[in-house]
Amino acid sequence: MSGFVSFVSSGPGDPELLTLKAVDRLKRADAVLYDDLSAGPILEYARDGADLVGVGKRAGRPSPRQNHVSRLLVDYAQTGARVVRLKSGDAGIFGRLEEEILALRAAGIDHEVIPGITAASAAAAAARIPLTRRLTARRLQFVTGHDVTGALPEGLNLAALADPEATTALYMGRRTFAALAARLIAAGLPPETPAMLAEGVSTPHQALSRHSLAELAAAGPTGGDAPALILFGPLAEED
């Protein structure tokens, strides 16, 4: 007997940003394995009696190992359950989606992926600015700010990241941004390049602040535990 797994993207935190399909799968699930950032009011859409299992990973905190999360998915589905794997943002963007899909395929379990709003889109919307701009920001790139050890990843394409006509969304990069900014400036990106720090996007703790690249790097890893995203490049001016 085999169940079915829905990878549901929960968006950046505001339950009103869930898709109709995401809400439908939550209401019909027998079990919901959720990230920390997908907890709270989003879980209120789960039906009464569903198993709710926290499996989230947060930087600097004890977290379940990925193979344990994948094993839980397989175990629940093999009981014939309808399972929701609730992931923050969009499941396909820095969400360890592939590892979990491979585990399901190896076990012969069918699945679907339901897309959602990623933090970069939500941050730009909150700031009321576009991520792309005609003539001045023709390319949009997403990059992670840390590797499995928490350090700045090696082998970054600095030429691409230092492109003054690209908007870059840096995920999970609060602690490593100063080191990255130094490399980008050395690669030719002007220190005065606009940058925005977006914390707790779409939640009651949302905070947006505008800086130059050099100013934000000099400020260091300030702020609390709210998830943070950094946008830099030819960003539109504040209204």
C-alpha positions as CSV (number, residue, x, y, z in Angstrom):
1,M,0.0,0.0,0.0
2,S,1.4,3.4,-1.0
3,G,0.2,6.9,-0.3
4,F,0.9,10.1,-2.1
5,V,3.1,13.1,-1.2
6,S,2.4,16.7,-2.0
7,F,5.3,19.1,-1.7
8,V,3.4,22.2,-0.8
9,S,5.1,25.6,-1.0
10,S,3.8,27.8,1.8
11,G,5.3,31.1,0.7
12,P,7.2,33.5,3.0
13,G,4.9,33.3,6.0
14,D,1.6,35.2,5.3
15,P,-1.2,32.6,5.0
16,E,-3.0,34.8,2.6
17,L,-0.2,34.2,0.1
18,L,-0.9,30.4,0.0
19,T,-2.3,29.2,-3.3
20,L,-5.7,27.6,-3.5
21,K,-4.1,24.3,-4.4
22,A,-1.9,24.5,-1.3
23,V,-4.8,25.1,1.0
24,D,-6.7,22.1,-0.7
25,R,-3.8,19.7,0.0
26,L,-3.5,20.8,3.6
27,K,-7.2,20.3,4.2
28,R,-7.0,16.8,2.8
29,A,-3.7,15.6,4.3
30,D,-3.4,12.8,6.8
31,A,0.0,14.0,7.9
32,V,1.9,17.4,7.5
33,L,5.6,17.5,7.8
34,Y,6.4,21.2,8.1
35,D,9.3,23.6,8.1
36,D,9.7,26.0,11.0
37,L,8.9,28.9,8.8
38,S,5.7,27.2,7.7
39,A,4.3,26.8,11.2
40,G,1.9,29.1,13.0
41,P,-1.3,30.2,11.2
42,I,-0.5,28.3,8.0
43,L,-1.0,25.0,9.9
44,E,-4.6,26.1,10.8
45,Y,-5.6,24.9,7.3
46,A,-4.6,21.3,8.2
47,R,-7.7,19.2,9.0
48,D,-8.5,18.1,12.5
49,G,-6.8,14.8,13.4
50,A,-3.9,15.2,10.9
51,D,-0.4,14.4,12.3
52,L,1.6,17.6,12.4
53,V,5.4,16.9,12.5
54,G,8.0,19.6,12.7
55,V,11.1,18.8,10.6
56,G,12.4,22.3,9.9
57,K,16.0,23.4,9.6
58,R,17.2,26.8,10.9
59,A,20.8,28.1,10.7
60,G,22.7,27.7,14.0
61,R,20.0,25.5,15.6
62,P,19.7,21.8,16.2
63,S,17.8,20.4,13.2
64,P,16.7,17.0,11.9
65,R,19.1,15.4,9.4
66,Q,18.0,15.3,5.8
67,N,18.0,11.6,5.6
68,H,15.7,11.4,8.7
69,V,13.2,13.8,7.0
70,S,13.3,11.8,3.8
71,R,12.7,8.6,5.8
72,L,9.7,10.0,7.6
73,L,8.2,11.0,4.3
74,V,8.6,7.5,2.9
75,D,7.4,5.8,6.2
76,Y,4.2,7.9,6.3
77,A,3.4,7.4,2.6
78,Q,4.0,3.6,2.8
79,T,1.0,3.5,5.3
80,G,-1.2,4.7,2.5
81,A,-1.4,8.2,3.9
82,R,-1.9,11.5,2.0
83,V,1.2,13.4,3.1
84,V,2.0,17.1,2.7
85,R,5.6,18.1,2.9
86,L,5.1,21.8,3.8
87,K,8.1,23.9,2.7
88,S,8.6,27.6,3.2
89,G,8.8,30.0,0.2
90,D,8.9,28.0,-3.0
91,A,9.9,24.4,-2.5
92,G,12.2,24.4,-5.5
93,I,14.4,27.3,-4.4
94,F,17.0,26.3,-1.8
95,G,14.5,24.0,-0.2
96,R,16.3,20.6,-0.4
97,L,13.5,19.4,-2.6
98,E,15.6,17.1,-4.8
99,E,16.9,14.9,-2.0
100,E,13.3,14.2,-0.8
101,I,12.0,13.5,-4.3
102,L,14.9,11.0,-4.9
103,A,13.9,9.2,-1.7
104,L,10.3,8.9,-2.8
105,R,11.3,7.7,-6.3
106,A,13.5,5.0,-4.8
107,A,10.6,3.8,-2.7
108,G,8.2,3.9,-5.7
109,I,6.0,6.7,-4.1
110,D,4.1,9.1,-6.3
111,H,4.3,12.8,-5.6
112,E,3.5,16.3,-6.9
113,V,5.1,19.7,-6.4
114,I,3.0,22.8,-5.8
115,P,4.8,26.1,-6.4
116,G,4.7,29.1,-4.2
117,I,5.9,32.6,-3.6
118,T,9.6,32.8,-2.9
119,A,11.1,35.4,-0.5
120,A,12.6,37.5,-3.2
121,S,9.3,38.1,-4.9
122,A,7.6,38.8,-1.6
123,A,10.4,41.2,-0.5
124,A,10.1,43.2,-3.7
125,A,6.4,43.3,-3.5
126,A,6.6,44.5,0.1
127,A,9.0,47.3,-1.0
128,R,6.7,48.1,-4.0
129,I,9.6,47.7,-6.4
130,P,10.2,45.4,-9.4
131,L,12.9,42.8,-9.5
132,T,13.6,43.5,-13.1
133,R,13.7,46.8,-14.9
134,R,13.7,47.6,-18.6
135,L,17.3,48.5,-19.8
136,T,18.9,48.5,-16.4
137,A,18.0,45.1,-14.8
138,R,17.6,42.6,-17.5
139,R,18.7,39.6,-15.5
140,L,17.6,38.2,-12.1
141,Q,19.7,35.7,-10.2
142,F,19.2,33.8,-6.9
143,V,22.1,32.7,-4.9
144,T,22.6,31.1,-1.4
145,G,24.8,32.9,1.0
146,H,26.1,29.9,2.9
147,D,27.2,26.3,2.3
148,V,26.6,23.2,4.5
149,T,29.1,24.5,7.0
150,G,27.6,28.0,7.2
151,A,30.5,29.6,5.4
152,L,30.3,31.6,2.2
153,P,30.2,29.1,-0.7
154,E,33.4,28.5,-2.6
155,G,33.3,28.7,-6.4
156,L,30.8,31.6,-6.7
157,N,30.6,33.1,-10.1
158,L,31.8,36.6,-9.0
159,A,31.6,38.0,-12.6
160,A,27.9,37.2,-12.7
161,L,27.2,38.4,-9.2
162,A,29.1,41.6,-9.8
163,D,27.1,42.4,-13.0
164,P,25.8,46.0,-12.4
165,E,22.8,45.3,-14.7
166,A,21.6,42.2,-12.8
167,T,19.4,42.1,-9.7
168,T,20.7,39.6,-7.2
169,A,18.6,37.9,-4.4
170,L,20.9,36.6,-1.7
171,Y,19.2,33.9,0.5
172,M,20.6,33.0,3.9
173,G,23.4,35.5,3.6
174,R,23.2,37.8,6.6
175,R,26.3,36.4,8.3
176,T,28.4,36.1,5.2
177,F,27.4,39.3,3.4
178,A,30.4,41.3,4.4
179,A,32.8,38.8,3.0
180,L,30.7,38.5,-0.2
181,A,30.5,42.3,-0.6
182,A,34.3,42.6,-0.3
183,R,34.7,40.1,-3.2
184,L,32.1,41.8,-5.3
185,I,33.6,45.2,-4.9
186,A,37.0,43.8,-5.8
187,A,35.4,42.3,-8.9
188,G,34.2,45.7,-10.0
189,L,30.7,46.1,-8.5
190,P,30.5,49.7,-7.3
191,P,30.3,50.2,-3.5
192,E,27.4,52.5,-3.9
193,T,25.3,49.8,-5.6
194,P,21.8,49.8,-4.0
195,A,21.0,47.0,-1.5
196,M,18.0,46.1,0.6
197,L,17.8,44.0,3.7
198,A,14.5,42.3,4.1
199,E,13.7,40.5,7.4
200,G,10.7,38.5,8.3
201,V,9.0,39.3,4.9
202,S,5.2,39.1,5.0
203,T,5.1,38.4,8.8
204,P,4.2,40.8,11.6
205,H,7.9,41.2,12.2
206,Q,8.7,42.4,8.7
207,A,11.5,45.0,8.4
208,L,12.9,46.5,5.2
209,S,15.9,48.7,5.1
210,R,17.8,50.4,2.3
211,H,21.5,50.8,2.1
212,S,24.4,50.9,-0.3
213,L,26.3,47.7,-0.8
214,A,29.2,49.0,1.3
215,E,27.0,50.4,4.0
216,L,25.1,47.1,4.5
217,A,28.4,45.2,4.6
218,A,29.8,47.5,7.2
219,A,26.8,47.2,9.4
220,G,27.6,43.5,9.9
221,P,25.2,40.7,10.8
222,T,22.7,42.8,12.7
223,G,19.1,41.8,13.5
224,G,17.4,38.9,15.3
225,D,16.3,35.4,14.3
226,A,13.9,36.4,11.6
227,P,14.8,35.0,8.2
228,A,16.6,37.5,6.1
229,L,17.1,38.1,2.4
230,I,19.3,40.7,0.7
231,L,18.6,42.2,-2.7
232,F,21.3,44.2,-4.5
233,G,21.7,45.7,-7.9
234,P,19.9,48.4,-9.9
235,L,16.9,48.5,-7.5
236,A,14.1,51.0,-8.1
237,E,14.0,54.0,-5.8
238,E,11.7,54.2,-2.9
239,D,8.3,55.8,-3.5
